[in-house]
């Protein structure tokens, strides 16, 4: 009884613009997180090839991290009264698969796509100058999204940097032998 009474007092009203803004931001983050989760799901499928086998554990871990974020965002949106009928499972059945990746350039393309998706989420989660008081930025779910995506973005960028460094070395090595 006590729990349901508390939920009733936290439901959104027309006057609660601060909570409305928080739900709006959380909804945007949910949408982008679902897209990123779909990208990781596709990357996991692609990484069954031996060329990408070293990245499979990274893709698996980041995929599971995005699933956890999606659950947290759905729970937070529902708690704030944004939507009583939103369920993460409804979104996860629709995934967009890209073409089959082959060759070294495909790996770079995949990593860049993942990096760009993380950056998009981080931009959406951090307040800009036009967001007024930025109270939604202090929401724990937004903070969880920022921390998780920052860490995952860093690991993807590290793999990209290692690949770029290897490419420069191979090009320099090839030039010195010609």
Secondary structure as the mmCIF struct_conf table of DSSP 4:
data_model
#
loop_
_struct_conf.conf_type_id
_struct_conf.id
_struct_conf.beg_label_comp_id
_struct_conf.beg_label_asym_id
_struct_conf.beg_label_seq_id
_struct_conf.end_label_comp_id
_struct_conf.end_label_asym_id
_struct_conf.end_label_seq_id
HELX_RH_AL_P HELX_RH_AL_P1 UNK A 2 UNK A 10
BEND BEND1 UNK A 11 UNK A 11
TURN_TY1_P TURN_TY1_P1 UNK A 14 UNK A 15
HELX_RH_AL_P HELX_RH_AL_P2 UNK A 17 UNK A 46
TURN_TY1_P TURN_TY1_P2 UNK A 47 UNK A 48
BEND BEND2 UNK A 49 UNK A 49
HELX_RH_3T_P HELX_RH_3T_P1 UNK A 50 UNK A 52
HELX_RH_AL_P HELX_RH_AL_P3 UNK A 53 UNK A 79
TURN_TY1_P TURN_TY1_P3 UNK A 80 UNK A 81
BEND BEND3 UNK A 82 UNK A 82
TURN_TY1_P TURN_TY1_P4 UNK A 84 UNK A 85
HELX_RH_AL_P HELX_RH_AL_P4 UNK A 88 UNK A 92
TURN_TY1_P TURN_TY1_P5 UNK A 93 UNK A 93
HELX_LH_PP_P HELX_LH_PP_P1 UNK A 99 UNK A 101
BEND BEND4 UNK A 103 UNK A 103
HELX_RH_AL_P HELX_RH_AL_P5 UNK A 104 UNK A 125
BEND BEND5 UNK A 126 UNK A 126
HELX_RH_3T_P HELX_RH_3T_P2 UNK A 129 UNK A 131
TURN_TY1_P TURN_TY1_P6 UNK A 132 UNK A 133
HELX_RH_3T_P HELX_RH_3T_P3 UNK A 135 UNK A 138
HELX_RH_AL_P HELX_RH_AL_P6 UNK A 140 UNK A 176
TURN_TY1_P TURN_TY1_P7 UNK A 177 UNK A 177
#
